[in-house]
Amino acid sequence: MIDLSILLQIVWTGLSASSYAVLFAVAFSLVLKVVKVWNFAQAGLMALSFYAMYALHALLGLPLLASVGLGVLITIAASVFMDRFGLQTLRNRLSPNLTFFIFTLVVSEFLAYLLAMIFGTEPVALTQSIMSGVNIINGIVISNWDIQALCITAVLLALLYLFIAKTRDGQFMAAVADNPELARFYGISVKRAYLVTFVISAILVTTGMYLFGTRASVIPNTPLQMMLFAVIATLLGDMGHIFGAALAAIALSLIQGLSIFVIPSQWQGLILYVFLFVTILFFPQGVNFKKFKQLTRTPKTA
Amino acid sequence: MKLLCRRPVVALLALMISGAVLSNAALAQAKETLKFGLAMPLSGSQALYGADQVKASQWAVADINAKGGVNGKLLEMIVLDTQADPQLGINAVKRLTSVDNVPVFITAWSAVVKAVAPIANRDKVLELSVGANSPDIAKLGDYVYTTFPLAEVDVSGLAKYTFTTLGKKTAAIMYINNDSGVEGAAIYKSEFEKAGGKIVAYEAYDTKATEFTGALLKVKAANPEMIHIQGLVSDIPQVIAQMRQLGLQQRVSTYSVGYNPKVIEQLGVAAEGLIVTSLAPGVSDNPNVPGFIQRWKETEKRVPNGLPYTQYLYDGPYLVAALYKWLDENKLPATGENMRKALITMKNFELPMTGGLQVGEDHRVNKPVYLLTVDKGQFVPLATIK
């Protein structure tokens, strides 16, 4: 018999821990949807954003919020630079998809090595202490970090939705995501759409690393290990469906947490690989929920 | 007439050539150094400890050479990076044995020690494990010896102390799912139960995990009197932080890897009462240790990460120097076979930072276990288990 309080605690903690995973998955999915690139450079940008904030706050003594703000700007600059001078060059040469993939992977590895050379490989957190205050509500432990993480993630996702649905740039991004050639034909600046995409992605990624870095220690290779989660969530969330990726990230986090009831704790990490294999083998184009619904809908009899 | 002219020229040429050969030989002898290898993580997640341990060894080599080396010959330490990764460790050690032709090398991290053992045994090069604690190290072959007590020494001492002295009848174990975690946890469990205690929860976590709620809630449900964590420096603070936030207020113990000021820095009050082990003497146990710590503060402006490990790595070159000295006195060439012969013949060594070392025929060493606890934000001595 499963103890209800334990179940609720795991659900709550799984939900709050999924916050940064959601941000990484949405960022990855957004770039895939609009720019049509599997942006594995995101891992390098995640590391860069963390170490930028760490250098500004822990080493130079700037207030944490100011460090986060500057970290966002640095990550935006790096992302835009990569797009303008890296990806655009490959687009101009009509390079195959494999070249884009290799390029983004190399950018990640390069940034990880560079950061290791500059900052070393000692595990460091963004703040001196990784402890946060706790509140007990109906027997469930709710930490201040949990509340902050969920609120920040919810606000960012809401703003992203409004931006895409209600602003010109957001609608142009959607148009470019659908058909860049047609969008160009109608006078939409595809380059600007890409720029805006990378700016949003940088904001999401930096916020995610702020949340992660105030809870756990990071080394330059840590984001590379976290990318797997973002990729699986993107595939599961119907590739390019950014809010689908968000839901998939939450679902994966909860499944991993709740799996403790049926499998030994040391196998929890295996769950991700199981999902990855299943998704690649049976849903290489991503899980299409509309098609899935159609397939499972019982046909009406005459 | 021609014959008379040629002989002096030939004689002169012969004299010049012999002179050149002899002077080269003399030069070569003057430059001759006593080589040994050091394969440690200089990059990667374990470089936190590895880099400081290499520095300690480098200081030892400099100190030995400043006093004239070994019978006038200087020690030369060849340092290679393993990243604490078995495959990179194999590459490094292959280079040490095949290219640099060292008769002895020092390495650490259980996974690396085990991975390179076949090379040491096949090439008959003495492998000295300094810092790794997997009990399997004692069974890795004729050419593999540890100078650092294996897990059964400090972890079993801690388990017995927890039951007999602290009076804790039940304990839970959380361990990282790798070689040191799995083996160390098994030893703690075995010794705690042998002493009369009961292990009420035994939970592993993935090497890349950052979320431990499920396992911790299982531990909480088991209601242990003591919690032992067998992890690494990167995850132990997170485990304890999440433990405290979930309401687990039991006393926590871990092994020597937790003896790191950063653990206290990250956890603050949550670290109070934490018990850690140390297999190296402290400032009050060895008169050389205060000077060693002072040297770190003066040159690096901090204490070393993993002070006990750096003490052992400082002593590593002194042990190698003692082996070379034995070979020199017995007029034996510097081969791995002779190095091993020197080690098992001498058996007893007096080392500056860690004191007496006796190498057993079972490839193990026994040392006192020093227990420390966190009290008011500092590590203070708790007990010594001999």
Interface residues (C-beta under 8 A of the other chain):
Chain A: D3 I6 Q9 I10 T13 G14 A17 A116 G120 T121 E122 P123 A125 Q128 S129 I130 M131 S132 V134 I136 V141 S143 F212 R215 A216 S217 I219 N221 Q225 Q256 G257 L258 S259 I260 P264 S265 Q266 Q268 G269
Chain B: S43 G44 S45 Q46 A47 L48 A51 N177 E203 A204 Y205 D206 K208 A209 T210 E211 T213 G214 A215 L217 K218 A221 V233 S234 P237 Q238 A241 R244 Q245 L246 G247 E265 Q266 L267 G268 V269 A270 N305
